[in-house]
């Protein structure tokens, strides 16, 4: 059984080509082309900063229908890329809505997460796309409707052997500048009190949904290695950090492997985690932000790409032929 290959990628709502001003066809086409070129083909693609439908996501692009979402549009480009390569489109997509910034009845911009599942290698048993789990920390309750909502997307899947595991995709808030401690420390990303609270809520949700079953966690944590958020996930929660385990990053030099960039600033903000029932085999395809690679220039982040094996439990289902579903 081949290892499961996962991609975690903040796509910046496919608007990086336009400097973040609006989603573009070129942005979606470029990311679709590069994802479709990956070999082996990923089993899971977890995306952050994916819009639903808004002014920002619709400017400058024709739509096949008025209610077409950004994810549906992107999936159309991805399908084209596989067809041009003479291959059948392998992915099914789930969208997890987070927030909608509106002016009256007009959506200015929206936020959300997406997970693409390779239907030839994995089967979805459960998901929370209809009601993603909220992890947002609200310091002031009356600002709740104005603050960007943060969520965790969850899937429970089975591989071809029927082995179950959970997938969690998330995007934490930036550190709030309204807390006194924000101005008292030099480092910011991952030191915010609001971020730590969100990480704790995330960990609680993971425990509740996965229990003692195998799971992986990925996303844009807006937190550097060695930050309190990273330390909480890695040390206090006891999760495996494959970039540390496989020697891709050195915690004594947390800025040496950036995953995101703004102007000349380089930061490591994106992470993969798992419990010990997942064995990571490699991170082939993951390169630092700014390095020459296939995803260079497509977003203000680079994807994290890794492969892992799922521990064989004592009992498991009989595979895709089993019609049972988890309750």
DRENSELUM-740281 format. One record per residue (C-alpha): residue number from 1; residue in three letters; x, y, z; chain. Coordinates in steps of 0.5 Angstrom, whole numbers, padded with zeros to 4 digits. Example, Ala and Ser with C-alpha at 12.3 -4.5 7.8 and 13.67 -1.06 7.14 Angstrom:
2
+------+------+-------+-------+-------+-------+
! zaza ! zagu !  east ! north !    up ! volum !
+------+------+-------+-------+-------+-------+
!    1 !  Ala !  0025 ! -0009 !  0016 !     A !
!    2 !  Ser !  0027 ! -0002 !  0014 !     A !
+------+------+-------+-------+-------+-------+
! end
This chain:
327
+------+------+-------+-------+-------+-------+
! zaza ! zagu !  east ! north !    up ! volum !
+------+------+-------+-------+-------+-------+
!    1 !  Unk !  0000 !  0000 !  0000 !     A !
!    2 !  Unk !  0003 !  0007 ! -0002 !     A !
!    3 !  Unk !  0004 !  0012 !  0003 !     A !
!    4 !  Unk ! -0002 !  0018 !  0003 !     A !
!    5 !  Unk !  0000 !  0024 !  0000 !     A !
!    6 !  Unk ! -0002 !  0031 !  0003 !     A !
!    7 !  Unk ! -0002 !  0038 !  0001 !     A !
!    8 !  Unk ! -0003 !  0044 !  0005 !     A !
!    9 !  Unk ! -0003 !  0050 !  0001 !     A !
!   10 !  Unk ! -0006 !  0058 !  0003 !     A !
!   11 !  Unk ! -0008 !  0060 ! -0004 !     A !
!   12 !  Unk ! -0009 !  0067 ! -0002 !     A !
!   13 !  Unk ! -0016 !  0066 ! -0006 !     A !
!   14 !  Unk ! -0013 !  0065 ! -0012 !     A !
!   15 !  Unk ! -0011 !  0073 ! -0012 !     A !
!   16 !  Unk ! -0004 !  0073 ! -0012 !     A !
!   17 !  Unk ! -0002 !  0075 ! -0019 !     A !
!   18 !  Unk ! -0007 !  0081 ! -0018 !     A !
!   19 !  Unk ! -0003 !  0083 ! -0011 !     A !
!   20 !  Unk ! -0009 !  0081 ! -0007 !     A !
!   21 !  Unk ! -0014 !  0086 ! -0010 !     A !
!   22 !  Unk ! -0018 !  0080 ! -0014 !     A !
!   23 !  Unk ! -0018 !  0073 ! -0015 !     A !
!   24 !  Unk ! -0016 !  0072 ! -0023 !     A !
!   25 !  Unk ! -0017 !  0066 ! -0028 !     A !
!   26 !  Unk ! -0009 !  0066 ! -0029 !     A !
!   27 !  Unk ! -0008 !  0065 ! -0021 !     A !
!   28 !  Unk ! -0013 !  0059 ! -0021 !     A !
!   29 !  Unk ! -0010 !  0056 ! -0028 !     A !
!   30 !  Unk ! -0003 !  0057 ! -0025 !     A !
!   31 !  Unk ! -0005 !  0053 ! -0019 !     A !
!   32 !  Unk ! -0009 !  0048 ! -0022 !     A !
!   33 !  Unk ! -0004 !  0047 ! -0027 !     A !
!   34 !  Unk !  0002 !  0046 ! -0022 !     A !
!   35 !  Unk ! -0003 !  0041 ! -0017 !     A !
!   36 !  Unk ! -0005 !  0037 ! -0023 !     A !
!   37 !  Unk !  0003 !  0036 ! -0025 !     A !
!   38 !  Unk !  0005 !  0033 ! -0018 !     A !
!   39 !  Unk !  0007 !  0026 ! -0018 !     A !
!   40 !  Unk !  0005 !  0022 ! -0015 !     A !
!   41 !  Unk ! -0002 !  0025 ! -0015 !     A !
!   42 !  Unk ! -0004 !  0027 ! -0008 !     A !
!   43 !  Unk ! -0009 !  0024 ! -0004 !     A !
!   44 !  Unk ! -0011 !  0030 !  0000 !     A !
!   45 !  Unk ! -0011 !  0037 ! -0002 !     A !
!   46 !  Unk ! -0012 !  0042 !  0004 !     A !
!   47 !  Unk ! -0013 !  0049 !  0002 !     A !
!   48 !  Unk ! -0014 !  0056 !  0006 !     A !
!   49 !  Unk ! -0016 !  0062 !  0004 !     A !
!   50 !  Unk ! -0022 !  0060 ! -0001 !     A !
!   51 !  Unk ! -0027 !  0065 ! -0002 !     A !
!   52 !  Unk ! -0035 !  0063 ! -0003 !     A !
!   53 !  Unk ! -0037 !  0068 ! -0008 !     A !
!   54 !  Unk ! -0036 !  0076 ! -0007 !     A !
!   55 !  Unk ! -0034 !  0082 ! -0011 !     A !
!   56 !  Unk ! -0027 !  0081 ! -0010 !     A !
!   57 !  Unk ! -0027 !  0073 ! -0012 !     A !
!   58 !  Unk ! -0032 !  0075 ! -0018 !     A !
!   59 !  Unk ! -0028 !  0081 ! -0021 !     A !
!   60 !  Unk ! -0025 !  0080 ! -0028 !     A !
!   61 !  Unk ! -0028 !  0073 ! -0029 !     A !
!   62 !  Unk ! -0034 !  0071 ! -0033 !     A !
!   63 !  Unk ! -0038 !  0066 ! -0030 !     A !
!   64 !  Unk ! -0042 !  0060 ! -0033 !     A !
!   65 !  Unk ! -0047 !  0061 ! -0028 !     A !
!   66 !  Unk ! -0049 !  0067 ! -0023 !     A !
!   67 !  Unk ! -0049 !  0062 ! -0017 !     A !
!   68 !  Unk ! -0042 !  0059 ! -0019 !     A !
!   69 !  Unk ! -0037 !  0059 ! -0013 !     A !
!   70 !  Unk ! -0030 !  0060 ! -0013 !     A !
!   71 !  Unk ! -0028 !  0053 ! -0011 !     A !
!   72 !  Unk ! -0033 !  0051 ! -0017 !     A !
!   73 !  Unk ! -0029 !  0055 ! -0022 !     A !
!   74 !  Unk ! -0022 !  0053 ! -0019 !     A !
!   75 !  Unk ! -0025 !  0045 ! -0020 !     A !
!   76 !  Unk ! -0026 !  0047 ! -0027 !     A !
!   77 !  Unk ! -0019 !  0049 ! -0029 !     A !
!   78 !  Unk ! -0017 !  0043 ! -0025 !     A !
!   79 !  Unk ! -0021 !  0038 ! -0029 !     A !
!   80 !  Unk ! -0018 !  0042 ! -0035 !     A !
!   81 !  Unk ! -0011 !  0040 ! -0033 !     A !
!   82 !  Unk ! -0012 !  0033 ! -0032 !     A !
!   83 !  Unk ! -0016 !  0032 ! -0038 !     A !
!   84 !  Unk ! -0011 !  0035 ! -0042 !     A !
!   85 !  Unk ! -0006 !  0030 ! -0039 !     A !
!   86 !  Unk ! -0011 !  0025 ! -0042 !     A !
!   87 !  Unk ! -0013 !  0023 ! -0034 !     A !
!   88 !  Unk ! -0019 !  0023 ! -0031 !     A !
!   89 !  Unk ! -0021 !  0028 ! -0026 !     A !
!   90 !  Unk ! -0019 !  0025 ! -0019 !     A !
!   91 !  Unk ! -0021 !  0030 ! -0014 !     A !
!   92 !  Unk ! -0028 !  0031 ! -0010 !     A !
!   93 !  Unk ! -0028 !  0038 ! -0007 !     A !
!   94 !  Unk ! -0031 !  0040 !  0000 !     A !
!   95 !  Unk ! -0032 !  0047 !  0002 !     A !
!   96 !  Unk ! -0032 !  0050 !  0009 !     A !
!   97 !  Unk ! -0035 !  0057 !  0010 !     A !
!   98 !  Unk ! -0032 !  0061 !  0015 !     A !
!   99 !  Unk ! -0034 !  0069 !  0014 !     A !
!  100 !  Unk ! -0038 !  0073 !  0010 !     A !
!  101 !  Unk ! -0036 !  0081 !  0010 !     A !
!  102 !  Unk ! -0042 !  0084 !  0007 !     A !
!  103 !  Unk ! -0045 !  0091 !  0006 !     A !
!  104 !  Unk ! -0052 !  0091 !  0006 !     A !
!  105 !  Unk ! -0054 !  0085 !  0001 !     A !
!  106 !  Unk ! -0047 !  0085 ! -0002 !     A !
!  107 !  Unk ! -0042 !  0081 ! -0001 !     A !
!  108 !  Unk ! -0035 !  0084 ! -0001 !     A !
!  109 !  Unk ! -0031 !  0078 !  0001 !     A !
!  110 !  Unk ! -0032 !  0072 !  0004 !     A !
!  111 !  Unk ! -0027 !  0067 !  0007 !     A !
!  112 !  Unk ! -0027 !  0059 !  0008 !     A !
!  113 !  Unk ! -0023 !  0053 !  0007 !     A !
!  114 !  Unk ! -0023 !  0047 !  0002 !     A !
!  115 !  Unk ! -0021 !  0040 !  0002 !     A !
!  116 !  Unk ! -0020 !  0036 ! -0004 !     A !
!  117 !  Unk ! -0020 !  0028 ! -0004 !     A !
!  118 !  Unk ! -0018 !  0023 ! -0009 !     A !
!  119 !  Unk ! -0024 !  0019 ! -0010 !     A !
!  120 !  Unk ! -0019 !  0013 ! -0013 !     A !
!  121 !  Unk ! -0015 !  0012 ! -0006 !     A !
!  122 !  Unk ! -0020 !  0015 ! -0001 !     A !
!  123 !  Unk ! -0027 !  0015 !  0002 !     A !
!  124 !  Unk ! -0030 !  0020 !  0006 !     A !
!  125 !  Unk ! -0034 !  0017 !  0012 !     A !
!  126 !  Unk ! -0035 !  0024 !  0015 !     A !
!  127 !  Unk ! -0035 !  0031 !  0015 !     A !
!  128 !  Unk ! -0037 !  0038 !  0018 !     A !
!  129 !  Unk ! -0038 !  0042 !  0011 !     A !
!  130 !  Unk ! -0045 !  0044 !  0013 !     A !
!  131 !  Unk ! -0043 !  0046 !  0020 !     A !
!  132 !  Unk ! -0035 !  0047 !  0021 !     A !
!  133 !  Unk ! -0032 !  0048 !  0028 !     A !
!  134 !  Unk ! -0031 !  0055 !  0030 !     A !
!  135 !  Unk ! -0025 !  0056 !  0034 !     A !
!  136 !  Unk ! -0025 !  0064 !  0034 !     A !
!  137 !  Unk ! -0023 !  0067 !  0040 !     A !
!  138 !  Unk ! -0027 !  0074 !  0041 !     A !
!  139 !  Unk ! -0024 !  0078 !  0046 !     A !
!  140 !  Unk ! -0029 !  0083 !  0046 !     A !
!  141 !  Unk ! -0036 !  0080 !  0045 !     A !
!  142 !  Unk ! -0039 !  0086 !  0042 !     A !
!  143 !  Unk ! -0034 !  0086 !  0036 !     A !
!  144 !  Unk ! -0036 !  0078 !  0034 !     A !
!  145 !  Unk ! -0040 !  0080 !  0028 !     A !
!  146 !  Unk ! -0034 !  0084 !  0025 !     A !
!  147 !  Unk ! -0028 !  0080 !  0027 !     A !
!  148 !  Unk ! -0026 !  0075 !  0022 !     A !
!  149 !  Unk ! -0029 !  0068 !  0024 !     A !
!  150 !  Unk ! -0024 !  0062 !  0024 !     A !
!  151 !  Unk ! -0026 !  0055 !  0023 !     A !
!  152 !  Unk ! -0023 !  0048 !  0023 !     A !
!  153 !  Unk ! -0025 !  0043 !  0017 !     A !
!  154 !  Unk ! -0026 !  0036 !  0019 !     A !
!  155 !  Unk ! -0026 !  0029 !  0015 !     A !
!  156 !  Unk ! -0026 !  0022 !  0017 !     A !
!  157 !  Unk ! -0023 !  0018 !  0011 !     A !
!  158 !  Unk ! -0021 !  0011 !  0010 !     A !
!  159 !  Unk ! -0016 !  0008 !  0005 !     A !
!  160 !  Unk ! -0016 !  0003 !  0000 !     A !
!  161 !  Unk ! -0015 ! -0002 !  0006 !     A !
!  162 !  Unk ! -0021 !  0000 !  0010 !     A !
!  163 !  Unk ! -0016 !  0004 !  0015 !     A !
!  164 !  Unk ! -0019 !  0010 !  0018 !     A !
!  165 !  Unk ! -0016 !  0016 !  0020 !     A !
!  166 !  Unk ! -0018 !  0024 !  0021 !     A !
!  167 !  Unk ! -0016 !  0030 !  0017 !     A !
!  168 !  Unk ! -0016 !  0037 !  0020 !     A !
!  169 !  Unk ! -0015 !  0043 !  0016 !     A !
!  170 !  Unk ! -0015 !  0050 !  0019 !     A !
!  171 !  Unk ! -0013 !  0057 !  0019 !     A !
!  172 !  Unk ! -0011 !  0061 !  0025 !     A !
!  173 !  Unk ! -0012 !  0069 !  0026 !     A !
!  174 !  Unk ! -0007 !  0074 !  0026 !     A !
!  175 !  Unk ! -0004 !  0076 !  0033 !     A !
!  176 !  Unk ! -0009 !  0081 !  0036 !     A !
!  177 !  Unk ! -0006 !  0088 !  0036 !     A !
!  178 !  Unk ! -0011 !  0090 !  0042 !     A !
!  179 !  Unk ! -0008 !  0086 !  0047 !     A !
!  180 !  Unk ! -0002 !  0089 !  0051 !     A !
!  181 !  Unk !  0003 !  0084 !  0051 !     A !
!  182 !  Unk !  0003 !  0085 !  0043 !     A !
!  183 !  Unk !  0007 !  0091 !  0044 !     A !
!  184 !  Unk !  0011 !  0088 !  0049 !     A !
!  185 !  Unk !  0015 !  0083 !  0045 !     A !
!  186 !  Unk !  0019 !  0083 !  0039 !     A !
!  187 !  Unk !  0016 !  0077 !  0036 !     A !
!  188 !  Unk !  0009 !  0077 !  0034 !     A !
!  189 !  Unk !  0007 !  0071 !  0030 !     A !
!  190 !  Unk !  0005 !  0065 !  0034 !     A !
!  191 !  Unk !  0005 !  0069 !  0041 !     A !
!  192 !  Unk ! -0002 !  0073 !  0041 !     A !
!  193 !  Unk ! -0006 !  0071 !  0046 !     A !
!  194 !  Unk ! -0012 !  0070 !  0042 !     A !
!  195 !  Unk ! -0008 !  0065 !  0038 !     A !
!  196 !  Unk ! -0006 !  0061 !  0044 !     A !
!  197 !  Unk ! -0014 !  0061 !  0045 !     A !
!  198 !  Unk ! -0015 !  0059 !  0038 !     A !
!  199 !  Unk ! -0010 !  0053 !  0039 !     A !
!  200 !  Unk ! -0013 !  0050 !  0045 !     A !
!  201 !  Unk ! -0020 !  0050 !  0042 !     A !
!  202 !  Unk ! -0017 !  0047 !  0036 !     A !
!  203 !  Unk ! -0014 !  0041 !  0040 !     A !
!  204 !  Unk ! -0020 !  0040 !  0044 !     A !
!  205 !  Unk ! -0024 !  0039 !  0038 !     A !
!  206 !  Unk ! -0019 !  0034 !  0035 !     A !
!  207 !  Unk ! -0019 !  0030 !  0041 !     A !
!  208 !  Unk ! -0027 !  0030 !  0041 !     A !
!  209 !  Unk ! -0027 !  0028 !  0034 !     A !
!  210 !  Unk ! -0021 !  0023 !  0033 !     A !
!  211 !  Unk ! -0021 !  0020 !  0040 !     A !
!  212 !  Unk ! -0015 !  0015 !  0040 !     A !
!  213 !  Unk ! -0016 !  0014 !  0032 !     A !
!  214 !  Unk ! -0010 !  0016 !  0027 !     A !
!  215 !  Unk ! -0010 !  0024 !  0025 !     A !
!  216 !  Unk ! -0007 !  0029 !  0021 !     A !
!  217 !  Unk ! -0007 !  0037 !  0022 !     A !
!  218 !  Unk ! -0005 !  0042 !  0017 !     A !
!  219 !  Unk ! -0006 !  0049 !  0016 !     A !
!  220 !  Unk ! -0004 !  0056 !  0016 !     A !
!  221 !  Unk ! -0002 !  0057 !  0024 !     A !
!  222 !  Unk !  0000 !  0064 !  0023 !     A !
!  223 !  Unk !  0005 !  0062 !  0028 !     A !
!  224 !  Unk !  0013 !  0061 !  0028 !     A !
!  225 !  Unk !  0017 !  0055 !  0030 !     A !
!  226 !  Unk !  0018 !  0056 !  0037 !     A !
!  227 !  Unk !  0013 !  0060 !  0038 !     A !
!  228 !  Unk !  0008 !  0059 !  0044 !     A !
!  229 !  Unk !  0002 !  0056 !  0039 !     A !
!  230 !  Unk !  0007 !  0052 !  0036 !     A !
!  231 !  Unk !  0010 !  0049 !  0043 !     A !
!  232 !  Unk !  0003 !  0048 !  0045 !     A !
!  233 !  Unk !  0001 !  0044 !  0039 !     A !
!  234 !  Unk !  0008 !  0040 !  0039 !     A !
!  235 !  Unk !  0010 !  0039 !  0046 !     A !
!  236 !  Unk !  0004 !  0040 !  0051 !     A !
!  237 !  Unk ! -0001 !  0037 !  0046 !     A !
!  238 !  Unk !  0004 !  0032 !  0044 !     A !
!  239 !  Unk !  0003 !  0032 !  0037 !     A !
!  240 !  Unk !  0009 !  0030 !  0032 !     A !
!  241 !  Unk !  0011 !  0035 !  0028 !     A !
!  242 !  Unk !  0014 !  0032 !  0021 !     A !
!  243 !  Unk !  0018 !  0038 !  0019 !     A !
!  244 !  Unk !  0022 !  0037 !  0026 !     A !
!  245 !  Unk !  0022 !  0030 !  0026 !     A !
!  246 !  Unk !  0025 !  0029 !  0019 !     A !
!  247 !  Unk !  0030 !  0035 !  0019 !     A !
!  248 !  Unk !  0027 !  0040 !  0015 !     A !
!  249 !  Unk !  0027 !  0045 !  0020 !     A !
!  250 !  Unk !  0032 !  0047 !  0026 !     A !
!  251 !  Unk !  0028 !  0049 !  0032 !     A !
!  252 !  Unk !  0035 !  0053 !  0034 !     A !
!  253 !  Unk !  0034 !  0057 !  0027 !     A !
!  254 !  Unk !  0026 !  0058 !  0026 !     A !
!  255 !  Unk !  0027 !  0063 !  0021 !     A !
!  256 !  Unk !  0031 !  0059 !  0016 !     A !
!  257 !  Unk !  0026 !  0055 !  0012 !     A !
!  258 !  Unk !  0020 !  0060 !  0011 !     A !
!  259 !  Unk !  0013 !  0058 !  0008 !     A !
!  260 !  Unk !  0011 !  0065 !  0007 !     A !
!  261 !  Unk !  0013 !  0072 !  0005 !     A !
!  262 !  Unk !  0011 !  0079 !  0005 !     A !
!  263 !  Unk !  0015 !  0084 !  0001 !     A !
!  264 !  Unk !  0022 !  0082 !  0004 !     A !
!  265 !  Unk !  0020 !  0079 !  0010 !     A !
!  266 !  Unk !  0020 !  0071 !  0011 !     A !
!  267 !  Unk !  0016 !  0067 !  0016 !     A !
!  268 !  Unk !  0015 !  0060 !  0017 !     A !
!  269 !  Unk !  0007 !  0060 !  0019 !     A !
!  270 !  Unk !  0005 !  0054 !  0016 !     A !
!  271 !  Unk !  0005 !  0047 !  0019 !     A !
!  272 !  Unk !  0003 !  0039 !  0019 !     A !
!  273 !  Unk !  0002 !  0035 !  0025 !     A !
!  274 !  Unk ! -0001 !  0028 !  0027 !     A !
!  275 !  Unk ! -0001 !  0024 !  0033 !     A !
!  276 !  Unk !  0004 !  0018 !  0034 !     A !
!  277 !  Unk ! -0001 !  0013 !  0030 !     A !
!  278 !  Unk !  0001 !  0017 !  0023 !     A !
!  279 !  Unk !  0008 !  0015 !  0021 !     A !
!  280 !  Unk !  0011 !  0021 !  0016 !     A !
!  281 !  Unk !  0016 !  0018 !  0011 !     A !
!  282 !  Unk !  0018 !  0024 !  0007 !     A !
!  283 !  Unk !  0017 !  0032 !  0005 !     A !
!  284 !  Unk !  0019 !  0031 ! -0002 !     A !
!  285 !  Unk !  0016 !  0037 ! -0006 !     A !
!  286 !  Unk !  0016 !  0042 !  0000 !     A !
!  287 !  Unk !  0021 !  0048 ! -0001 !     A !
!  288 !  Unk !  0022 !  0054 !  0002 !     A !
!  289 !  Unk !  0019 !  0061 !  0000 !     A !
!  290 !  Unk !  0023 !  0064 ! -0005 !     A !
!  291 !  Unk !  0026 !  0058 ! -0007 !     A !
!  292 !  Unk !  0026 !  0056 ! -0015 !     A !
!  293 !  Unk !  0020 !  0051 ! -0015 !     A !
!  294 !  Unk !  0014 !  0050 ! -0019 !     A !
!  295 !  Unk !  0009 !  0054 ! -0014 !     A !
!  296 !  Unk !  0014 !  0060 ! -0014 !     A !
!  297 !  Unk !  0010 !  0066 ! -0015 !     A !
!  298 !  Unk !  0003 !  0063 ! -0015 !     A !
!  299 !  Unk !  0001 !  0065 ! -0007 !     A !
!  300 !  Unk !  0004 !  0069 ! -0002 !     A !
!  301 !  Unk !  0005 !  0062 !  0001 !     A !
!  302 !  Unk !  0008 !  0055 ! -0001 !     A !
!  303 !  Unk !  0005 !  0049 !  0000 !     A !
!  304 !  Unk !  0007 !  0044 !  0005 !     A !
!  305 !  Unk !  0007 !  0037 !  0002 !     A !
!  306 !  Unk !  0008 !  0030 !  0005 !     A !
!  307 !  Unk !  0007 !  0023 !  0005 !     A !
!  308 !  Unk !  0005 !  0018 !  0011 !     A !
!  309 !  Unk !  0003 !  0011 !  0013 !     A !
!  310 !  Unk ! -0003 !  0010 !  0017 !     A !
!  311 !  Unk ! -0002 !  0005 !  0023 !     A !
!  312 !  Unk ! -0006 ! -0002 !  0022 !     A !
!  313 !  Unk ! -0011 ! -0002 !  0027 !     A !
!  314 !  Unk ! -0013 ! -0009 !  0030 !     A !
!  315 !  Unk ! -0020 ! -0009 !  0027 !     A !
!  316 !  Unk ! -0022 ! -0004 !  0021 !     A !
!  317 !  Unk ! -0027 ! -0004 !  0015 !     A !
!  318 !  Unk ! -0026 ! -0009 !  0009 !     A !
!  319 !  Unk ! -0025 ! -0003 !  0004 !     A !
!  320 !  Unk ! -0029 !  0001 ! -0001 !     A !
!  321 !  Unk ! -0034 ! -0005 ! -0002 !     A !
!  322 !  Unk ! -0036 ! -0004 !  0005 !     A !
!  323 !  Unk ! -0043 !  0000 !  0005 !     A !
!  324 !  Unk ! -0043 !  0002 !  0012 !     A !
!  325 !  Unk ! -0042 !  0009 !  0014 !     A !
!  326 !  Unk ! -0040 !  0012 !  0021 !     A !
!  327 !  Unk ! -0046 !  0015 !  0025 !     A !
+------+------+-------+-------+-------+-------+
! end
